[in-house]
């Protein structure tokens, strides 16, 4: 299939970890991919367009969507994967922490999703997947996470709201809610502690999360779903 004939997926936070796994997965599905992150490197793959930038900056969202449309002609899927986590006791958070986490986790979702939805409406449909966290539903005394719950919890609620708003206009909106996953975000942290956060006693792998997103991509009757991929965290301890 020619590049112009492919469906197109936009993936944020795409340079490493889950984001890089998603880029590879969508390419394998024969999608063209627009990949963005602060540190994304250029590629010679004609089916992948990389757009560097801070997703908390609205100008990045504008560049990503406009570049994807210019290069590939459409936007079919947006995966809001970019996110940061600053684990601190509530009273230790600073104004800078708040600005950083709300900037990436909330505004980084907001503007690019607005632009993607506008394009999808003109095409007659599309799909949005948001990456949240199971800590939203199951707080843990071992992991102080108020700002994560504030931002990713907002994203989880927005998933359901958008799914209902656009249910009759061809746009599906879903979320994947991971447990602790083996990514560079957790490099250097004690693996036995991280594994013990899940009732199954192991870390999630990038492939676990990628498989969940791919499932949602291929599930046309699923919208408004929060798919927990968390080794049982959301069920309890």
C-alpha positions in Angstrom: 0.0 0.0 0.0 1.3 3.5 -0.8 2.0 5.9 2.0 -0.9 8.1 0.9 -3.3 5.2 1.0 -2.5 4.2 4.6 -4.3 5.1 7.8 -2.3 7.5 10.0 -1.5 7.3 13.7 -0.1 10.2 15.8 1.8 9.0 18.9 3.1 11.4 21.6 6.0 10.5 23.9 7.2 8.4 21.1 11.0 8.3 21.5 11.3 5.5 24.1 9.5 3.0 26.2 5.8 2.5 25.5 5.8 5.2 22.9 8.5 3.6 20.8 6.7 0.3 21.1 3.6 1.9 19.8 5.4 3.4 16.8 6.7 0.0 15.9 3.3 -1.7 16.4 1.4 0.8 14.3 4.0 0.6 11.5 3.5 -3.2 11.6 -0.3 -2.6 11.2 0.7 -0.7 8.0 -0.2 2.7 9.4 1.9 5.7 8.6 3.0 7.2 11.9 3.6 10.7 13.2 5.9 10.4 16.2 6.6 13.2 18.6 8.6 13.8 21.8 11.2 16.3 23.0 14.0 14.0 22.0 12.7 12.2 18.9 15.3 11.6 16.3 14.9 11.9 12.6 14.3 8.7 10.6 14.8 7.6 7.0 11.6 5.5 7.1 9.2 7.1 4.6 6.2 5.8 6.6 7.3 7.5 9.9 7.4 11.3 10.4 9.2 12.5 13.5 8.3 15.9 15.0 10.4 17.1 17.9 8.9 19.3 20.6 7.5 19.7 24.1 3.9 18.5 24.0 3.1 20.9 26.8 3.7 23.7 24.3 0.6 24.3 22.1 2.9 25.1 19.2 4.1 21.5 19.2 0.5 20.2 18.9 0.0 22.6 15.9 3.2 21.4 14.2 2.5 17.7 14.8 -1.0 17.7 13.4 -0.3 20.1 10.5 2.9 18.1 9.5 1.0 14.8 9.6 -1.8 16.1 7.4 0.7 17.7 5.0 2.8 14.5 4.7 0.1 11.8 4.9 -3.2 13.6 4.2 -5.2 12.5 7.2 -5.2 11.6 10.9 -7.0 8.4 11.9 -5.7 7.6 15.4 -4.2 9.7 18.2 -2.4 8.0 21.1 -1.8 10.4 24.0 1.0 8.5 25.5 3.2 11.3 26.7 3.3 11.7 30.5 5.5 12.5 33.5 5.3 11.3 37.1 6.9 13.2 40.0 6.3 11.0 43.1 6.4 13.2 46.2 4.4 13.6 49.4 1.6 16.1 48.8 3.1 18.9 50.9 6.4 18.7 49.1 5.1 19.5 45.7 6.3 22.8 44.3 4.7 25.2 41.8 7.2 24.0 39.3 6.1 20.3 39.8 2.5 21.3 39.3 3.2 23.3 36.2 5.3 20.4 34.7 2.8 17.7 35.4 -0.3 19.6 34.4 1.5 20.9 31.3 2.5 17.5 29.9 -0.3 15.3 31.3 -3.3 17.6 30.8 -2.5 20.4 28.4 -0.3 18.0 26.4 -3.5 16.0 25.8 -5.9 18.9 25.4 -4.6 20.9 22.4 -3.5 18.0 20.2 -6.7 16.2 20.9 -8.7 19.2 19.8 -6.8 19.4 16.6 -7.0 15.7 15.9 -10.8 15.6 16.6 -11.3 18.5 14.2 -9.5 16.6 11.5 -11.3 13.4 12.3 -14.7 15.0 12.0 -13.9 16.2 8.5 -12.9 12.6 7.6 -15.9 11.0 9.1 -14.3 9.3 12.1 -11.2 8.3 14.0 -9.9 6.8 17.3 -8.2 8.3 20.3 -6.5 6.3 23.0 -5.3 8.0 26.3 -2.7 6.4 28.5 -3.6 6.9 32.2 -2.5 4.9 35.3 -4.2 2.4 37.7 -3.1 4.5 40.6 -6.0 6.8 39.7 -8.4 4.0 40.8 -6.3 2.4 43.5 -4.1 4.8 45.5 -1.2 3.1 47.3 0.5 4.3 50.5 3.8 3.2 49.0 3.5 5.5 46.0 2.6 9.1 46.8 0.8 10.3 43.7 -1.6 13.1 44.2 -0.5 15.1 41.1 -0.5 11.9 39.0 -4.1 11.2 40.1 -5.1 14.8 39.5 -3.8 14.9 36.0 -4.3 11.3 34.8 -7.6 11.1 36.7 -8.7 14.1 34.7 -7.6 12.4 31.5 -9.6 9.2 32.4 -12.8 11.2 33.0 -12.2 13.1 29.8 -12.0 9.8 28.0 -15.6 8.9 28.9 -16.9 12.4 28.3 -15.3 12.6 24.8 -16.5 9.1 24.0 -20.1 10.1 24.7 -19.8 13.5 22.9 -18.6 11.9 19.7 -20.3 8.5 19.8 -22.6 9.3 17.0 -20.0 11.0 14.8 -17.6 8.2 14.2 -14.9 9.0 16.8 -14.1 6.4 19.4 -12.3 7.4 22.6 -10.7 4.8 25.0 -8.0 4.6 27.6 -5.4 2.1 28.7 -4.6 2.2 32.4 -1.2 0.6 33.0 0.3 -0.7 36.2 4.0 -0.2 36.8 5.6 -1.0 33.6 9.3 -1.7 32.7 10.3 1.5 30.9 13.1 4.0 31.2 10.9 6.1 33.5 11.7 3.5 36.2 15.4 2.8 35.4 17.5 2.4 38.5 14.5 1.8 40.8 14.4 -1.5 42.8 12.7 -4.0 40.7 11.5 -6.1 43.6 9.7 -3.1 45.0 8.2 -2.2 41.6 7.1 -5.7 40.9 5.5 -6.0 44.4 3.1 -3.1 43.5 1.2 -5.5 41.3 -0.8 -8.4 42.9 0.7 -10.7 40.2 4.2 -9.9 41.5 5.7 -8.7 38.3 6.3 -5.6 36.3 4.3 -5.0 33.2 6.2 -5.1 29.9 5.9 -2.5 27.1 4.4 -5.3 24.9 1.5 -5.7 27.5 0.5 -2.1 27.0 1.1 -2.0 23.3 -1.1 -5.1 22.8 -3.9 -3.4 24.7 -3.8 -0.3 22.5 -3.7 -2.5 19.4 -6.8 -4.4 20.7 -8.7 -1.1 21.1 -7.6 -0.1 17.6 -9.3 -3.2 16.2 -12.4 -3.1 18.4 -15.0 -0.9 16.6 -17.8 -1.4 19.1 -15.6 -0.3 22.1 -15.7 3.3 23.1 -15.5 5.0 26.5 -13.6 2.0 27.9 -10.8 2.2 30.6 -8.8 -0.9 29.9 -6.7 -1.9 33.0 -3.5 -3.6 32.1 -2.0 -3.6 35.6 -1.4 -7.1 37.0 -4.5 -6.8 39.2 -3.8 -3.4 40.8 -7.2 -2.0 40.0 -8.9 -5.1 41.6 -7.2 -4.5 45.0 -4.4 -5.7 47.2 
